[in-house]
Amino acid sequence: MRIAIINPNTTASMTRGIVAAAMAVAGSRTEIVGMQSTAGPEAIEGPFDGALSVPGLLKQVIAAEMDNVDAHIIACFDDTGLDAARAIATKPVIGIGEASLHAVSLVAHSFCVVTTLCRSAPLIEDNIRRYGFSHRCRRVFASDIPVLELDRPESGASERISELIREGIRLGAEGVALGCAGMAAFASALQRKHDLPVVDGVGAAVGLAETLIRCGLAPSKRGVWAMPARPKGLDRFE
């Protein structure tokens, strides 16, 4: 099976890290096809960046469909453009935010989310309510570390995330969802350190995508995710 993992921002180093995280958990017969937007913001940190990134993301979804992938993963915890992508795709589309919430809820009765900047937290909180997990989520924490600073040792990202996990535990969280694709490399060490499940959305999304492919499932084309009524509007993405 072939899974496209699409970074909706334009930072190549982040795409490489996301692809590496996906390959680390993918099955031996799964090919990970790394893609990224060629136009849009360098990082997605709130609703403005998210809105700017959608056209570039949809262009990559269409390109991946033409390349005959079996599923798509949107590698942004905000689930940027997820409904629009599902509307134009004929194959499963997984957002790493939604995947994380489903995964952590299967291994922890309650959880917290640790993300990047404070302006991203309200959007994530809205998604948590929309997906039906608000009664399980103790809090969404913002580390106040920008996306592109996460992989720089001098940012102290791992230590800051660890502090917030400890606060989440004090509030009753029994598991953690890391709220940014750029945090994937921290998951294993944080899980060992705090002795509780720490979910990386990239890995969770790969597992869910593989399952949907094996089950032969794809987005329903009745209702919300029906193909656009004006298909000529897709020309701008080709």
Residue pairs with C-beta under 8 A, 6 or more apart in sequence:
1 27
1 29
1 30
1 31
1 70
1 71
1 210
1 213
1 214
2 30
2 31
2 33
2 67
2 68
2 69
2 70
3 22
3 26
3 30
3 31
3 32
3 33
3 69
3 70
3 71
3 72
3 73
3 206
3 209
3 210
3 213
4 33
4 35
4 60
4 61
4 64
4 67
4 69
4 71
4 72
4 73
5 18
5 19
5 22
5 32
5 33
5 34
5 35
5 72
5 73
5 75
5 202
5 205
5 206
6 35
6 36
6 37
6 57
6 60
6 61
6 64
6 72
6 73
6 74
6 75
7 14
7 15
7 18
7 34
7 35
7 36
7 37
7 75
7 76
7 181
8 36
8 37
8 40
8 44
8 53
8 54
8 56
8 57
8 74
8 75
8 76
8 80
8 81
9 36
9 37
9 40
9 41
9 42
9 43
9 44
9 49
9 53
9 76
9 147
10 36
10 37
10 38
10 39
10 40
10 41
10 42
10 56
11 36
11 42
11 43
11 148
12 36
13 151
14 43
14 147
14 148
14 181
14 182
15 34
15 35
15 36
16 34
17 151
17 181
17 182
17 184
17 185
18 34
18 75
18 181
18 182
18 184
18 202
19 32
19 34
21 181
21 184
21 185
21 200
21 202
21 203
22 32
22 34
22 73
22 202
22 203
22 206
23 32
24 203
25 202
25 203
25 206
25 207
26 32
26 206
26 210
27 210
30 206
30 210
32 206
33 64
33 67
33 69
35 60
35 63
35 64
36 60
37 53
37 56
37 57
37 59
37 60
38 56
38 59
39 55
39 56
40 49
40 52
40 53
40 55
40 56
40 57
41 49
41 52
41 53
42 148
43 49
43 146
43 147
43 148
44 50
44 53
44 76
44 78
44 80
44 147
45 116
45 117
45 119
45 120
45 146
45 147
46 117
46 119
46 120
46 123
47 119
47 123
50 76
50 78
50 80
50 81
50 123
53 76
53 80
53 81
54 80
54 81
54 84
55 236
55 237
57 74
57 80
57 81
57 85
58 81
58 84
58 85
58 88
58 237
59 237
59 238
61 72
61 85
61 88
61 89
61 93
62 88
62 234
62 237
62 238
64 72
65 88
65 89
65 90
65 91
69 91
70 91
70 92
70 209
70 213
71 91
71 92
71 93
71 94
71 209
71 210
71 212
71 213
72 85
72 89
72 91
72 92
72 93
72 94
72 209
73 93
73 94
73 95
73 96
73 99
73 202
73 205
73 206
73 209
74 80
74 81
74 82
74 85
74 93
74 94
74 95
74 96
75 96
75 181
75 201
75 202
75 205
76 95
76 96
76 97
76 181
77 96
77 97
77 100
77 115
77 120
77 124
77 178
77 179
77 180
77 181
77 201
78 97
78 120
78 123
78 124
78 127
79 95
79 96
79 97
79 98
79 127
80 95
82 93
82 95
82 98
83 224
83 225
85 93
86 93
86 219
86 225
87 219
87 224
87 225
87 226
87 227
87 228
88 227
88 228
88 234
89 218
89 219
90 218
90 219
91 218
91 219
92 209
92 212
92 213
92 217
92 218
92 219
93 219
94 205
94 208
94 209
94 212
95 205
96 181
96 201
96 202
96 204
96 205
97 124
97 127
97 179
97 201
98 127
98 131
99 201
99 204
99 205
99 207
99 208
100 113
100 177
100 178
100 179
100 199
100 200
100 201
100 204
100 205
101 127
101 128
101 131
101 133
101 177
102 131
102 204
102 208
103 177
103 199
103 201
103 204
103 207
103 208
104 111
104 175
104 176
104 177
104 197
104 199
105 111
105 133
105 136
107 175
107 197
107 199
108 173
108 174
108 175
108 196
108 197
109 136
109 174
110 136
110 137
110 138
110 172
110 173
110 174
110 175
111 136
111 137
111 138
111 168
111 173
111 174
111 175
111 176
111 177
112 137
112 138
112 139
112 140
112 141
112 164
112 165
112 167
112 168
112 171
112 173
112 175
112 176
112 177
113 124
113 128
113 137
113 139
113 140
113 141
113 176
113 177
113 178
113 179
114 141
114 143
114 161
114 164
114 165
114 168
114 176
114 177
114 178
114 179
114 183
115 121
115 124
115 140
115 141
115 142
115 143
115 179
115 180
116 142
116 143
116 144
116 145
116 146
116 147
116 150
116 179
116 180
116 182
117 142
117 144
117 145
117 146
118 142
118 144
120 142
120 179
121 140
121 141
121 142
124 140
124 179
125 134
125 140
128 134
128 137
128 140
138 168
138 171
138 172
138 173
139 167
139 168
139 171
139 173
140 179
141 164
141 167
141 168
143 157
143 160
143 161
143 164
144 160
145 155
145 156
145 157
145 160
147 180
147 182
148 182
149 155
149 157
150 157
150 180
150 182
150 183
151 157
151 182
151 185
157 183
157 186
158 186
158 189
158 190
161 178
161 183
161 186
161 190
162 190
162 193
162 194
165 173
165 176
165 190
165 194
165 198
166 194
168 176
169 194
169 196
173 196
174 196
174 197
175 196
175 197
175 198
175 199
176 190
176 194
176 196
176 197
176 198
176 199
177 199
177 201
178 184
178 186
178 187
178 190
178 198
178 199
178 200
178 201
179 201
181 201
181 202
183 200
184 200
184 201
184 202
184 203
186 198
187 198
187 199
187 200
187 203
188 198
190 198
191 197
191 198
212 218
219 225
221 227
228 234
